Structure formats: C-alpha cells, structure tokens
C-alpha cells in the first residue's frame, strides 16, 4: 500500500527556466554492442555491422587485386604498382625473413591475411563506418584460431604428429631434469597461449583505441552543445582537435597491429617448419 501510494504521488513541480544540462556520459563497452540488422528474425540475427564489414572487406580486397592483375604490364599502372609493392613488402620483409627457404608457398596466405587485417582495422577511422571490426573479441578469436590451425597443420605435415609435438615441447640441448620443468611451459606457450595472445593483442588495441576516440568525439560534442559552462564551450575545439590527432595516431596503430599479427603468424609457421629450435 505504501509503495503504491509512493508511485502515485505527484511529481515535484519543475522550476521555471532552462533545464539543467545532464552530466557527460562517458563511452563504455556498451557502445560496442551493435544490435543485429535483422533484429527479431532468429535465422538472421547473426548479421550485424561487424559481419557486414568482414564480407565487404573480402569483396574489396578481391576486387582490388583482380583489377590490379587483370592486365599486367612490364611498366605497371597505378593499381598494378600498388599491388606489387604490397605483395613485395609482405614477401620480403615478412615471409622470407621469418619462414625461410620454403617461404614462397605461404606468401599468398600472408598477403591476404595482412590485407584483411589492415582493411578491417582501418574501418575504425573511415567516415560513415568508424568501427574497427576486430574491436569485437569474437572476430579476433576466430582469426587467431584460424591462424593456429594453419601453422599447426603445416608443422604436422612437415614433421609428423609425434615429431611436431616433440619439436614444440622438447627443446634439444637441455638437461633432462630441466626438460621436465620446461616441457609443460613449452606446451602451454606453443599450443594454448599463442592464439590467446594473438587475439588479445589485436582486440585490445582496437577496442582501446576506438574507445579513446569516442571519448574525445563525444566529449567535444557535449562541451559545445550541452554543457552550460562557458569554459567548456571554449575548450570544445581543443577536444575536437585532439580527436583528429588521435584519429591519425589510431590509423598508425591499426597498421602496426595488422603488421604484428601477420609477422607473428609467419614466425609461427617458420617455427613449425624448422628442424629444431
């Protein structure tokens, strides 16, 4: 009865004058919870913005390389030149340096991986998209697991199952007493922690960078349009400038993270193919 009377009690009168500005609501992980595009349709609820971005990036990369290699010439045009430079960079600075003599057969995979990572990361700073695909942990986990399967399958095909497990867990030249301590650590590091660290590094950087951008962008908007303080309104352009500065910095981090993920993948493939560590 008391609670019902409380809920039916009239609201206190609103004082005349402008409504006080609400406090700034800082961005959080909830801003990354994007609803499905076909909400309410169970068969299609898996389709959301990150999924669309993954599909769009694959189409974009395919079209780019298809157009670049459609009419190859001795004197390359702009698209062919860009594609050749990109492939050459991955081939020479990533595949050759980390895999060894058998690097050529893995160049197509590494080129595709680097391009896929780079495009999806840069979606975070492209207007009208402005969301890095791998800031969703599930996307980073899936790519890390795919990489884990590839370098393990490569190692098993080269070394055999027993030889590969021995290579990754039983370092040569180590005293037997130390091996019994070191082997569980090597097993944990090579078979369990690698995909976890790959995914966490990618996801963590994309998530943190995008969250920082949201702070400056929403902060500038709040100070200019909502806050009552004259000082905050005066400071709003500086917040907007910082948003632009961190956008450029975030684009650099997105490039670096795509490179790190690819070079680590190449090093794992190289370790799987090595005769001994």
N, C-alpha and C positions, 0 to 999 in steps of 0.2 A: 504494500500500500504506500509506504514511504517512497519507494523507488518510483512508483507510478506518479505520485504527486510531484516528485522531483523532475521527472521527464516532461510533465505537463506544465511546469511552472513557466511563466512568461520570460522571454529573454530580456536581459537588461537593456535599457534604452541606449541607442547608438549616439554618441555625442556628435554634434554638428561639426562640419569641417571635413577636410580630406581624410581618407582612410590612411592609417599608418602603414608604411611600407613593411612588407614581410622581410624576415631575415634571409640572408643568402643561403640557399640550399646547395651545399657542395656536391659535386658529382660523385657517384659511388659505383659499385659493381652492378647496381640495378640498371644503370644506363646501358649496360651491355646485354641486358635481357631483351632481345628483339623478338616480338611476337611473330608467329607464323604468318605467311602471306595469305594462306587459305585457312584462317582460323575457324574452327568448328567443323572442318572436313577431316575426319580421322585419317583417311588414306593419304592426305596431302599435308598434314601438319608438320612434316619434317622439312618442308620447303620454307626457308626463311632467307633473310638477306645474305648471311654468310654463304649459304649453299648456292644461291644465285651468283654470288661473286666468284665462287670456285668454278662454276660452269662457264661464266663469262670470261674468266682469266684463261681457261683452257682454250676456248674458242679464239680469244685474242692472240694468244701465243701461236696457235696453229696457223691462223690467217697471216700473221707477220712472217713466219718462216716460209710459208707456202708462197707468198708474194715475193719474198726476198730471193728464193731459189727457183722461181718459175722460169726465168730467162737469165741463166748465169752467163757472165761475160768476162773476158780477160781483164777489161777495165770495168770494175764493178760500179753499179749505180749506188745511190744512197742507201736503199734498203739492203742490197746485197753486201755493201761495205759494212753496214751496222751489224748484220747477221754474222758475217765472217769475223769481225772484231770480237763480237760477243763469244762466238764459238772458240776462237783462238785463245781468248783470255782464260776460259774455263779449261781448255785442253792443256795449255802450257803451265798456267800458274796453279791449277787445282789438281787436274788428273795426273799429269806427268810427274809432278813433284811429290805426290802422295801415294800413288798406286805402284809406279814402277814400270817395268818393261811391257806389261800387259795392259797398259792404261787405255789404249785406243778403243777397245770394245765397250768401255764404260763411259766414254765421252758423251754419247747421245743421252744417256740417262742423267748425267750430271748437268748437262746444258739445260735439259728440260726441268730438272729439279731447281736449278738456280733461277731460271726464268719464272717458273711457277711461284717460287717463294718471293721473288722480287716484285712481281706484279701484285700479288695479294697483299704484301706488306705496304706497297705504295698506295694502295686503295685508301689507306688511312689519311692521306694528305691530298687526295684528288677531290676537287669540289663536286658536290652532288652525290658523292659516295661517302667519303670521310669516315671510313670504318675499316681498320686493318682486319682481314679475315682471320688471322691467327691470334687475334686477341680473345677469341673463343677457345678455351682449353681443348675441347673435343677435336677441333680441327688440327691443332698442333700434335695432339696424341696420335691421331690417325696417320699423319705424315711420318712421325717418328717410328711408329710401329712398322709402317711400310718399309722404311729405311732399314730397320732392324732385321726384317725378314730377308731383304736383299743381300746385305753383307754376310749374314749367317749362311744363306743358301750358297752364295759364292764360295765361302770358306769350306763348306761341307763338300761341294763338288770338287774342289781342288785338293783338299786334304783327306777326304773321307770323314765319316762322322766321328770315329774314335780319334783319329789324328787331329781333327779340328778341335775337339774338346781338350785334348792334351795340349795342343798348341796354345790355347787361350787360358788354360788353368795351371799348367805345369811348366814354369819357366826353366829353361836349361841353365846349367852352371850354378844352380842354387843348392846349398846343402839340404839333404833330405829332411833334417829336423826343421829347417826354416820353411820348406815346401808345405809341410802340413799346416803351417800357420798362413802361408801366403796363398795357397790354392783356394780356400774359401773366399778370400778377399778378391782374387783374380776372377773367380766365377761370378761373384756379386757385381764386380765392376764391369765385366765384359758382357754379361748376359742379362743383367737386371737393370743396372743403373744407367747404362748408355741411352736407351730410349727415354728414360725419365728425365735425364739431364738435357737431352736434345729438345724435348718438348717444353720443359720448364723454362729453358733459356729463351726459346722463341716466344712462347706465350707470355712470359713475364715481361719481356721488353716491349712487346706490342701492347700489352694491357697497360703497363705503367706509363708509356709514352702517350697513348691516347687519352688516358685519364688526366695527365698533366695538361694536355691541350684543352680538354673540356673545362678544366679549372680556369684557365686564362680567358677562354672564349666566353663562357657563361659569366665569369666574374666581370669582364668588361661590359657585357650587356646589362648585368644587374646594376653596376655602378652608374651607367649612363642613363638607363630608363626607369629604374625602380627606386634606387636609393634616394633618400631625402638630403643627405649631406652634400653640400657644395664641394667639399674637399674630394669626396669620392667621385663626383661627376668630373672634376678637373683631372683626377688621376685615371679616369677610364681610358683615355687614348694611350697612356703608357701600358696599361694592361693589354690593349689591342695590339700594340707594337710587340710586346713580349709574346703574344700568341703567334704572330708572324715569325718571330725569331725562332721560337720553339718548333714551329712547323718545318722550317728549313732544317733544324737540328734533328727533328724526328725523321725526316726523309733520309738523312745521312745514317741514322741508327738503323732504319729499315733496310738500307742497302748493306750495311755491315752485318746485320743478323742473317740476311739471306746468304751472304758470303760465308759466314762462320758455319752455318748449318751445312752448306754444301761441302766445304773443305773438311769438316769433321766426318761427313759421310764418306768422302774419298779416302780419308786416313783410315777409317774403319774397314773399308774394302781392301786397302793396301795391307793392313794388318792381317786380314783373313787370308790373303794370298801369300803372305811371307812364309818362308820355310821355317823360320824360327824367330822369336822376339829377342 
